[in-house]
Amino acid sequence: MARREVRGLFITGTDTGAGKTYVAALIARQLVESGCRVGVYKPAASGCRREAGVLISDDALALWQAAGRPGELAAVCPQRFAAPLAPHLAAEAEGRSIDEELLRSGLDYWLARSDAVLIEGAGGLLSPLSHHHYVADVAYDLGFPLVVAARNRLGVINQTLLTLAVAATFRGGLSVAGVVLCDIEPATADDPSRQSNGRELARRVSAPVMAELGFQQTQFEPAVDWLSLSQLRFSGARERLETDRL
């Protein structure tokens, strides 16, 4: 199969439930509207629901639908588990194990048929995917810049700064395209920090705050040129992985 250059971004979060899928889906829709063939990939998911005997990742389904239902849904997230645990523990609960090679090679399906790929991690950068690897390991090996989804609530400044500190130091450093601040819930008077978190983050973080998304906001305002923030790769990330193993 001929190798193709493809642009890509890796969407991670400050924590579980930070808005990764929401951000990735909005980016996917924008790219599709611009005429891009978009591939979406989630290396592993736990807490999946069972439907007609098949485990369904709602995150993977949302990404697939946002990208215009390209390829096969099963290829969006090839490793799916039922228990709401770290993927390797959820796999063990079913008498299975994480396929560490597939965490990386599952992207090849999308590299072969897309102009741009969006990869969504599980949890934050230091969330374990296996006994040996974290989300950050897979992000490094796949080689695309990070978009950090940060949940807009009290504590987000600390969580975002910690995430960026990990990105800066992990295995020599991960490239960060930017941060997206997300209102996951309707605004209330219980957390006044939500009014100032965006300004405070912009003053303190080492990467640009690309957008502040209000609750159920359907597009980035102002618009973000996600293609210019992405990075061109093809199977180069896979080649680096093989080199690292020598």
Rosetta blueprint (number, residue, H / E / L):
1 M L
2 A L
3 R L
4 R L
5 E L
6 V E
7 R E
8 G E
9 L E
10 F E
11 I E
12 T E
13 G E
14 T L
15 D L
16 T L
17 G L
18 A L
19 G L
20 K H
21 T H
22 Y H
23 V H
24 A H
25 A H
26 L H
27 I H
28 A H
29 R H
30 Q H
31 L H
32 V H
33 E H
34 S L
35 G L
36 C L
37 R L
38 V E
39 G E
40 V E
41 Y E
42 K L
43 P L
44 A L
45 A E
46 S L
47 G L
48 C L
49 R E
50 R E
51 E E
52 A L
53 G L
54 V E
55 L E
56 I E
57 S L
58 D H
59 D H
60 A H
61 L H
62 A H
63 L H
64 W H
65 Q H
66 A H
67 A L
68 G L
69 R L
70 P L
71 G L
72 E L
73 L H
74 A H
75 A H
76 V H
77 C L
78 P L
79 Q L
80 R E
81 F L
82 A L
83 A L
84 P L
85 L L
86 A L
87 P H
88 H H
89 L H
90 A H
91 A H
92 E H
93 A H
94 E L
95 G L
96 R L
97 S L
98 I L
99 D L
100 E H
101 E H
102 L H
103 L H
104 R H
105 S H
106 G L
107 L L
108 D H
109 Y H
110 W H
111 L H
112 A L
113 R L
114 S L
115 D L
116 A E
117 V E
118 L E
119 I E
120 E E
121 G E
122 A E
123 G E
124 G E
125 L L
126 L L
127 S L
128 P E
129 L L
130 S L
131 H L
132 H L
133 H L
134 Y E
135 V H
136 A H
137 D H
138 V H
139 A H
140 Y H
141 D H
142 L H
143 G L
144 F L
145 P L
146 L E
147 V E
148 V E
149 A E
150 A E
151 R E
152 N L
153 R L
154 L L
155 G L
156 V H
157 I H
158 N H
159 Q H
160 T H
161 L H
162 L H
163 T H
164 L H
165 A H
166 V H
167 A H
168 A H
169 T H
170 F H
171 R H
172 G H
173 G L
174 L L
175 S L
176 V E
177 A E
178 G E
179 V E
180 V E
181 L E
182 C E
183 D L
184 I L
185 E L
186 P L
187 A L
188 T L
189 A L
190 D L
191 D L
192 P H
193 S H
194 R H
195 Q H
196 S L
197 N H
198 G H
199 R H
200 E H
201 L H
202 A H
203 R H
204 R H
205 V L
206 S L
207 A L
208 P L
209 V E
210 M E
211 A E
212 E E
213 L E
214 G L
215 F L
216 Q L
217 Q L
218 T L
219 Q L
220 F L
221 E L
222 P L
223 A L
224 V L
225 D L
226 W H
227 L H
228 S H
229 L H
230 S L
231 Q E
232 L E
233 R E
234 F L
235 S L
236 G H
237 A H
238 R H
239 E H
240 R H
241 L H
242 E H
243 T H
244 D H
245 R H
246 L L
